[in-house]
Amino acid sequence: MMRRSVTCDAWAVVVVPFPFSEKLGFKRRPALVLSNAAFNKVGHTVLAMITSKGHDPWPGDVSLADLSSAGLHVPCIVRLKLFTLDNRLLLRRIGSLGVSDVQRVSKAVRSTLVS
């Protein structure tokens, strides 16, 4: 049975299956939708990783301030580890970034990818 496709607007926080890098399988993790709804309606969505683990900082990491709006329960960062995923793999939408978080992530995307 084919899974129903989920389409979201930019700045939505969704849950997706992330593969483990060191073993088989996956873990459900939050991710941030970066592409707009018009792009996403084609069947794929551009996403950024959301993680609670800082490890070594990456260029463009943004700590999220409004966890409640994003549907998150622990302090998290948006990491500009970008990927494109088939919309049928988007499991569900859990929230959206608050205004100040959108501004800071947007600035990080522009300064990391465009300048």
Buried (B, 14 or more C-beta within 10 A) or exposed (E): EEEEBBBBEBBBBBBBEBEEEEEEEEEEBBBBBBBBEEBBEEEBBBBBBBBEEEEEEBEBBBEBEBBEBBBBEEEBBBBBBBEEBEBEBBBEBBBBBBEEBBEBBBEBBEEBEEE
